Amino acid sequence: MTTPAPATSFLGDLPVRRVGFGAMQLAGPGVLGPPADPEACRAVLRRAVELGVDHVDTAQFYGPDVVNDLIREALHPYPEGLRLVTKVGCVRDAEGGWNPAGEPAQLKEQVEANLRALDVEQIDLVNLRRFERDHPDAAEPDLADQLGALAELRDEGKVAMIGVSSVGLETVRTAIETVGIGEVQNPFSILDRSDAPVLELCREHGVSYVPYFPLGSAFAGGPATLAADPHVSAVAAKHGVSPSQVALAWLLAQYDRLLLIPGTRSVAHLEENLAVVDVALDDDDLARLEQVEQVTPGH
């Protein structure tokens, strides 16, 4: 008898459900400015917590400022056990660009901004967002200095755990060996498995792995590409679920500390995402899904 992947795991040393909520989509178009219906966004956040979500991923540069304000307005005072994760190292410009802001002093300022906006004294995990995947030839602040700044905040009790995001294998290895990390947040999906070496390193060290673009990036065609794939669609038909649910269930089957943070502005879509923990893929399903054609971004 096939059983679903475990519904709970760990974020660092904190127990959480496998499926959390990524709040980025709650901002306006292009993750810039306010949403058209802020109350609907607050309702999705409240419904997520009602349904057991205990891991919300955010950033002060979503909006900017907008998403953290929505989270505070909808959920504060926060229920016991709700884990808030944010990221630093980026700022937005008026055109919506995502620009590096990773000097140690900037990272500390951004953590303080998150603390104020979320109205908490400590953030459960702060990811260092680097640009080495986006712009591999560009100069970046020294990694040791960046991690050191976050470690100082951890020592002060303002940050419980450190993570890294949008990084390569050696950065992950360095972060594990120097400051210890609670998670890696990188792109990974059934359509793009190029980050598999980082996932394996996380497995070796018991580090949580949180994939973004879990349905494939816009470059890869996302849900439309999943629906068009004969292997995904066959497994979806067998289980009576959507192709996107199959892709998320496949991710859960890869590693017991892999956590999902799908985002949405729709309560119905939220409920569909949370239901993936009940999709039990068997060995035949997983073997078939290994045949899914890869669509790997060119960076």
N, C-alpha and C positions, 0 to 999 in steps of 0.2 A: 504494500500500500504506500502510495506517495503522500508525503506530508509537506505542507508549505514550509518555506524558510522561517526560522524563528522570528517572532514579531518584535522581539526586544534585543538590544545589544548595548554597546557602551560608546559614549563620546568621551574619549580619554578614559578616566576612571568613573565617569558618571553614567548610571543606567539610563537609557532612553529607548523609546520606541524606534523601530527601524525607519519609519517614514515620518519625517518632520515637515516643515513648511518653509519654503524659500520665499521671502517677502519682496524680492526685487520688482516683480510685476505689479505691485500695488502703486507704484509711481505712475506718472503720466507717460505718454508715448515716448519711446526712446529712453525710458527711465529718467525722464526729465520733467520737473514740475509736478503739480498735483494731479490726481486722477479726476476723471469727470464726475465720479460719484464716490466721494470719500466715505460716506456712511456704508455703502455696499462693501467697500474694502474692510472697514472695521467689522462688519458683520461676518465676513469670511474669516477674519482672525479669531473672532469670538467662537464661531462654529468649529474652527480647527481645534481649539482648546477643549471645547465641549466633547469632541470626538476622540480626545485623548492625545492630541499632538503635544509633545513636551520638548520640542527642539525647533526654535525659530531662527532662521538665518537672515541677517540683515546687513546694512552698512549705512553709515552717515552720508556717503556719497550717492546713495540711491535717492534721487530727487533733484538735487541733494536736500537733505534734512527731512524730506516729506515722509519717507517710509518709517523712520524711527519715531516720528511724531504720531503717525497712525497707530503703531504698535503700543506706544504709551497710552494714547487716548482709549484704545480698545481694551487693553489688558491690565493696565496698572490699577490697583496693586496686583502684582503677578501671582498666579497660583503657585503654591509650593511645588518644587520639582520642575518648573518650566526653565529650560536652558536657553539662554540668549547667546547667539554667536554673531560676531561682527567681523569686519575686515578693515584694514587700514593700509595706506600706501598709495592712495589714488585721490585725485580731486577732479571735479568736472569743470568745464568751461562753459561759456554762454551758448556755444553751439552744440553742447552735449558731448564734447570729446572727453575721453577718459585719459587723464594725464598723470604721470608719475609724481608722487609727493612722498618720497620714502626716506628722507633724511631723518635721523633719529629724533630730532626735536619735533619734526612734523608728525611723526608717528605718535609721539606722546601727546601732542595737541589733539590729534584725531581721536585717540582713546578717551581723552577728557571730554571731547564733544559728544562722543557716544554715551558716556556715563551720564552726562547732563540730559541729553535728549531722551534716553530711555529711563531716566530717573532711578538709577541703581548705583550702589556703591562698588559693586564688582561685576564684571562681565565674565561669563563662564568660559568663553574662549574667544581670543582675538587672532584672526588670520593675518599674517603679513602677505599682502598682495604685491607680488613682484611682476615685472614686465619682460622677463627673460624669454617667455614663450611668444609674446607678442612682437618684441623687437630684440631678437637675440644678439644683434651687433651693437646695441646701444649701451652706453655706460650706465651703471646703476650704483647706488650707494653700496658701501661695503656691507656684505651680508652679516658679518660678525657684529658690526656696529648696530645694524637694525635689530638683530636678535637680542643683543645686549640691552638695547633700550626697552624692548618688551619684557625682558627678564627682570629689569629693574622695577617695572610696573607690577610684575608678578610678585616680586619680593615685597612691594608696598601693599599688596592685597587688592589692587585695582583690577587685576587680571588673574583668573584662576589658571588658565591654560593658554599656551601659544600654539598656533597652527600656521601653515604656509599654504599659499594659493597661487595658481598659475606658475608653477615652478618645474624645473627639471630634476632629474634623478640625483645629481650631485648636491643640489641645494637641499633636497629632502634628507639625504644622508648626513650632510653637515648639521642641519637643524636637529636631527635625532641625536647626534653624537655630542652636540655642544649644550643645547638648552633643554632638550627633550620636548617633544611635541605631542599634542592630543589628536591632531587630524591633519590630513592633506586634502585640499579641495582643488581638483584638477578636472579638465574635460575627459570624459570617458563614457562610452555607450556601446551598445551592440553594433552600431555602425562605425564607430571609431575607437579601436582598442589600442591605439598607439601608446597610451600611457600604461600599458600592462606592466612594464618593468617597475614603475613607481608603485603600482598596486601590489606587486610581489614584495617589494621592500617593506611596504606597510605591513603586509602579512607576516613577514619575518620578525618584525619588531612590535607587533600588536598595536599598531597605530590605526586609528579610524580613518577610513577613506570616504570622502563625500564627493561624488561626481557631479560636476555641473555639465550642462548640455546632455542630460541623461537620455534624451530622445534623439540625440544628434544635433549638431549646430545648424544654424540657418544654411551654412555652406553645404551641409550634408542633406538638406531637404527635410530634416526633422520628421514629424509624424507622417507626412505624405510619402516619404521614402520608406518608412516602416510599413505602411499599409500596402505599398506596392511590392514589397518583398514576398515572394511565394512561401518562404519558410516561416516568416513571422505570421503571415496571414493564415497559414495552415494550422499553426499552433494556437492562434487566437480563435479560429473556428472550432477547434477541438475542445477548448475550455470555455467557449462562450463568452470571451472577453475581448477587449479592444486590442489592436496591435500595440498601442502605447503601453497598455497594462502588461503585455507580454515582455516588452523591452525593459520595463521597470522590474518585473519579476526575475528576468534573466540577470539583471544587476544584483539583486538580493542574493541570488544563488552563487555569485562569484566569490564572496568573502563574508564571513560572519560579522565583521566589523564595518561593513559597507553600509552607509546611511544615506537615505534619499531625502532630498529637500525640494520636491517639485513645487512649483508656484502656480497660482491661479487667482483670478478675481471672481470665480464662480463657485458657489457652494456645491453644485452638482459635480463639477469637475474635481473639486476637493475630495468629495466622497469617493469618486472613482479612483483617484490616486491612492487614497488610504486603503482601498480594498485590495491593492496588489499583494498585501501580505497573505491573502487567502488563496492566491493563485499558486497551485502546487505543480511545478514543472517536474516531469519525470526524466529519467535518463534518456529516453528516446527524444523527448522535446529538446533537451539540452544539446544532444548530438545534432539534431536538425538545425538548431539555431547557430551552431558553430559554422554552418555553411552560409550564413548571411554575408552578403557582399559588403566589403569595407568601403567607406567613403571618407578618406582621411584628409583633413585640411592640410594645405601645403605649407606648414610652418613647423 
